[in-house]
């Protein structure tokens, strides 16, 4: 090994050690903060719910804390009420105590337990809650979730996705607003069967079950009823608007090409759209269909995926993922069809502007009228 190679190896090793240490430190800090806030939340709940404290007590306590601890952050009146919400929601699920669901403390309780989120005190019934995921996302993330939903399965979904994809609270807020849990929960795919668990969870979080492709010219599609012509029109509309499509499709996608040429045993194959996803470290092939889902489409998609893995995939990349994009699909039937395939694939549907609610469409300006107005508008002085 020459000197330059030794230098690079040393830099790489030290960098990885630093990043790993920083991750562990951040994880410990977040876990400690959550445990502290949980203990304070339990304390506040006990005293405020029993009316031992008068109206406005939490705000006065907050003000006094900031006087006695100058520079203290995170203890506004609102944030202390958030601590109470956090404790009241999670305490019945997490803490192994016969009185857990009642949040009872002794009448003379004056100290605060700041270690109640420790491993050994969790309820056996909390097995479905991943401790690492729970303790690694910030209190702000937890509040974004708890303010939007109180359904445990939905909450755990967003905790997991925020952890896996390292969303900041603004990205998380967008996902909650888009109702990602309900949009993705029913998306038919075989990722958990065909991929390692962590890769599968990332893939589930990456692809939506429906996409709005409002840049497609529906009138142009209807000119010719032949399926291959119609699908090519959809494809060309996506290619012309590839930036919009990628923004709709998800994050970390790079466009490789359309009608990507493959040859296997003298047979030529042309997948519609080919992407690479940095987060998943794999190619993503998208096959477009104008009409409803048909079982034969899955075999076609799997052939493309196998050829890409054999001919194009690099050694360090993960297996290709296939997405079939149809105009409509019976999800139960799709799940029945794809469950026996061993290649990771999913089926999504798309909508165009013409599929939007009639009231919304009526509120939009007529494009031809807009063109006429623009043509007639004189140049500004």
C-alpha angles and dihedrals in degrees: 000000000000125000095261092052091049089051093051092046091050092049091048094049094047092045092052091049091050094048092047091050092048090051092050091047092049090047092052093046092050092047092049092049092050091049091050093048091047092053093047090046091054090049093049092046093052095050101035098044092053090053091241085133121056127233112295094019094126092054092048091049089050092052093048092048091055091050093052094040106039113205093023112155132194097034104098116138091257093049091050089053087051088055088055091050091049092051096044093051099044103033096080091049100043116030120077100221133122090230095041096114091053098049090222123172129182112274092246094047108143103151126075124227106227098177102059094114091061117128099252096054098056119113118254086235089062090075091111089060112086105223095203093052092043095050097040100061117078129254088250089058091050091051093049088055099042092049090056103040144008097194107117097214091049092047092051090049092056093043090053094046093047089051096046097045097034092232117185115226092265093055089047090050090053092051091050091048090051089051090233093174095062095036093052102031093077097040107124114232141134097222095125090053098043104037138050110270099256093045090047093052090051091050092049089053093046103057127059123211093231135029130197108224097181093159093071116107100232093184090059091050091055094055092085123029096202108116097223092052092047093050091048089054090053090048094049091048089054093047091050089051098034094141091055091046093052091048088052095041097053144266134310094025122144119193114234100176150286127260086018108198118238129168125199121177090338094310117120121222128190116191111199102232131006126194138169120222117206095198093053093034092221144097117264117206118198121200116196126214124179095203138045125311117278125189092234090065090068093059090050092050093048091052090055091048093050092049092049091050092048099041109024112020116104121227095252095049127095122242117287118266119217126211121191110204112200135170091238139358140183098232096203090052092047091053090050091052101045100040093089096048116100097204115091108251142147137195121224134174131220137211130204128207089269090064093058120110111287092236091056092047091050090054092056119090119253107257095218091052089049091052091051092049092050092049092049096046109105119230113269116252 
